């Protein structure tokens, strides 16, 4: 089961840097991220949400592929496979993009927006769903960014341990 952790950072683009660092640690099999999201609050107080997974683009690509395939098959029946492929691809891409934009995968968007409005101006937050992590190797890598634990889905005991470990990193 995945655990959600929300880390806060000083600086508008710091959470983006930490997400890039986490992705490099994922390639080393030190952390397994299911989903991630970056929230930035600029100096004017405007909140910007960046999803790690673009579901609209994924839906359009998948829908376009399946639409082209089915369009070609239907086109063969009507002796015009190229037109069927083109029409099917366009219809599939449109339907896939629509379904992708309506899907909510991983971290709840409403939760992200609500918590994003509470972070200070000129700062950022990183929302991650973590399947597994090698804490003793990942936490020191994140120490230079001076993270703060804002919210977790961990038990009170595990959250306390995480907060203590992060607090020692900031010193």
Secondary structure as GFF3:
##gff-version 3
##sequence-region A 1 171
A	DSSP	beta_strand	3	10	.	.	.	ID=ss1
A	DSSP	alpha_helix	14	27	.	.	.	ID=ss2
A	DSSP	beta_strand	31	41	.	.	.	ID=ss3
A	DSSP	beta_strand	47	51	.	.	.	ID=ss4
A	DSSP	alpha_helix	55	77	.	.	.	ID=ss5
A	DSSP	alpha_helix	81	102	.	.	.	ID=ss6
A	DSSP	alpha_helix	109	116	.	.	.	ID=ss7
A	DSSP	beta_strand	123	133	.	.	.	ID=ss8
A	DSSP	alpha_helix	135	142	.	.	.	ID=ss9
A	DSSP	three_ten_helix	143	145	.	.	.	ID=ss10
A	DSSP	beta_strand	148	152	.	.	.	ID=ss11
A	DSSP	alpha_helix	156	170	.	.	.	ID=ss12
###
